[in-house]
Amino acid sequence: MTTLAPLTEHYTPEARAQAESELFDLLRIPSVSADPAHVDDMGRAAEFLRAKLSSLGFTARTEATAGHPVVYAEHLKAPGKPTVLIYGHYDVQPEAPLEKWETPPFEPTVRGGRVYARGATDDKGQAYAHIRGVELLSQGQADSSTLPLNVKFLLEGEEEVGSANLEPYIRQHQEALKADAIIISDGSRFAPDVPTVTYGLRGLSYVEVHVTGANRDLHSGSYGGAAPNPINMLANIISRLKDDQGRVTIPGFYDGVDELTDTERAMWAKLPHDDAAFAASIGAAALPGEAGYSTLERLWARPTLDVNGIWGGYQGEGSKTVIASTAGAKISMRLVPGQDPERITRLIQEYVPTIAPEGAQVEVRALHGGQPVLIDLGNPYVQAAGRALEHVHGVAPMFTRGGGSIPIVSAFRELLHAPVVLLDFGLNEDAPHSPNESFALSDYHNGVLTSARMLQEIASGQEA
Amino acid sequence: MTTLAPLTEHYTPEARAQAESELFDLLRIPSVSADPAHVDDMGRAAEFLRAKLSSLGFTARTEATAGHPVVYAEHLKAPGKPTVLIYGHYDVQPEAPLEKWETPPFEPTVRGGRVYARGATDDKGQAYAHIRGVELLSQGQADSSTLPLNVKFLLEGEEEVGSANLEPYIRQHQEALKADAIIISDGSRFAPDVPTVTYGLRGLSYVEVHVTGANRDLHSGSYGGAAPNPINMLANIISRLKDDQGRVTIPGFYDGVDELTDTERAMWAKLPHDDAAFAASIGAAALPGEAGYSTLERLWARPTLDVNGIWGGYQGEGSKTVIASTAGAKISMRLVPGQDPERITRLIQEYVPTIAPEGAQVEVRALHGGQPVLIDLGNPYVQAAGRALEHVHGVAPMFTRGGGSIPIVSAFRELLHAPVVLLDFGLNEDAPHSPNESFALSDYHNGVLTSARMLQEIASGQEA
């Protein structure tokens, strides 16, 4: 095992101040992708990043898309060495409701060791940590115009509005974007004192169920007791989609689902999680779910089914004695590795008619799907990220999964055929998407150090 | 058995033409109670009726209420004879949508033996049939200024807007309104060729159920599998309120419910009803309901439970991965004799929490209630109505019930302690509340004859 050059000594108080000052300049640009009034700010933010990467020796350009521009930059001066692609986004959520911000969303303000601003953690702060990480890495080189590996940056401007133009962009630039690993820091890690690598995400199958009874609304006095009631029938259908053990009843639903390994269960059992505190944090009286699994197991490694919306009949004030003609519900299933969204969608489309009560005319429309993701923990890039975290934090990192989906992760995996490393520097308490979004400056600087160290680890090609 | 004086001979073609012409004059007055623009028309319609009743020897007045006036008239010149109170209403539904009317709603037009106009059947035509019935009855008297019994008319102007001022009026005039029987013709009979007396109405208990899971909306990726989902839980609650035989599962719900008598079942089995035609008329694939009862039995004599409205989570376009904090539903139960609305409301309020899934915080709010009504078929006034129908139509009448509620019926029974006779001259095909409302002139004239004959029967005090 070769010793990696120490980097911390280069990350001086002056360098830290400079890293903060640059990030704050970026945070001052109100790059709200959803608001057409900010189209010029989008261009300014993209140019800010392009110029910075250019100053670090990258060949950098902003590239037009059908929407906001993509910043693409590459530093390919280490032949024979690995190539990593670092993804991030420079657009931010709208600031509304403005009145709930303690300080203006686009005037970064430091309080209690945190910088408060829209985009502080999501994703300007986390993305910029990698840029400063690369800069720190170069400062550790004998020739600071070099890097010990090849690095590409892909920074988009439409993550907060659905990334509609990113997949076409990747498809079009498949060759240029080729990499051995893709690094993404755009989420929240498990807990403040727990350095974390995320190695799994759930997928999604989202459908809409429509139930029709009679061909028009009926008076419940004249027809109640004989007319099919689509709301009662829809409730019956929903209630039959899960059994009293919280298991989804759709035949074949669990086929191919990988059971958790003992290693994973043991690892997660060590995480600082407390059911009572978790329930209290959302004001819930209980945490119902699939029997036989812990809460974290249910959130990260088990599929589930939730009704996301329901409607039918009279929703106004007072009492209206109507039997509605139709009712509907939006139903989504979170999927885990081994489950294919298209297959699961087909299964529920086949199953619902078989459990529909007599008199129900049902239709199950497919709305949306997303592949689950599981990253091999033995993957050398994941391992490199883990060693970097341990080096910076002085404690062994935890390997966790996420309950949600990051659609772009699947696109990367499918189009670039490279492993993805999900290395989150932020926390849920940073309040991304909410008023008073913030980022702990210590998390930012640890992000810079972790990024640099991880790239060093990857360049050295060491295995743990 | 004394022979009743023949009345038909007095109902000459001239008298019929006059009865039509008077009704048409009343139909020309756009007495729309819901529309403040028609307040003068309300007064005109009330005065029209007062003047007519006055011309028949009634002491008649229009009386102010907090809303539209009541027309009250009495003819009390038959000491020792029974007193009947005839209820009706002179207000009508709004005419909208005007463009769907083939001829203007307030220009009565005769086509195919029917008069088309707003209020033709509901309730001007049916109420006026009684006024002309009384006139016909007086023409059969030796002294046409007399009547063989005492008659009171109570004609309100707010039935189509909820009769808010009628119960206070009745309460205030309890003594003046005293009667041996109350006659109401404000509904639809079963079928064209079936003269009918209605002897039962269902009651109502209407509640709103609210289910809360977490204290805020949650992301289904981050929380799906552990957070309580109020929509799933509400669906489970609803699905448990009825069993797979269509029976309501609330403990005590059926306590005190009178079983149908064999006579009733046999009587209703003879009615011209066909399940397939009934289902086709509402475009329903089936007529689900309580096992062991025919459709008419389920509609008229069995209690039931229907969800009238449901809401929760995301109801817009596309897919939103939210776990809602709350969900709600409006649930009503149609009640039959033996069931008290307040008791049933209490039962469901007690029951729902016991079947709520773990993690559900539930609240069941009482919204509305109404007493069921059952009129003793042996009641001499009901019998008199039946004999009158048989006399006019030449066929034995049918005794049916209605599935809905007529709130004012309970008020009459409770405040005036008199039996109510529900004698409907109209038909559903008259399209009350809809464009092109009409009333068959033959039904109108049969109404006049039936009313006169019934009053004659009551005056004679004969039993069948």
Interface residues (C-beta under 8 A of the other chain):
Chain A: R202 L204 Y206 G213 A214 N215 R216 L218 H219 S220 G221 S222 Y223 G224 G225 A226 A227 P228 N229 I231 N232 L234 A235 N236 I238 S239 R240 K242 F278 I282 G283 A284 A285 A286 L287 P288 G289 E290 T295 R298 L299 R302 T304 L305 D306 V307 N308 G309 I310 W311 G312 G313 Y314 Q315 G316 G318 S319 K320 T321 V322 I323 A324 A327 A329 K330 S332 R334 P357 E358 G359 A360 Q361 L367 H368 G402 G403 G404 S405
Chain B: R202 L204 Y206 G213 A214 N215 R216 L218 H219 S220 G221 S222 Y223 G224 G225 A226 A227 P228 N229 I231 N232 L234 A235 N236 I238 S239 R240 K242 F278 I282 G283 A284 A285 A286 L287 P288 G289 E290 T295 R298 L299 R302 P303 T304 L305 D306 V307 N308 G309 I310 W311 G312 G313 Y314 Q315 G316 G318 S319 K320 T321 V322 I323 A324 A327 A329 K330 S332 R334 P357 E358 G359 A360 Q361 L367 H368 G402 G403 G404 S405
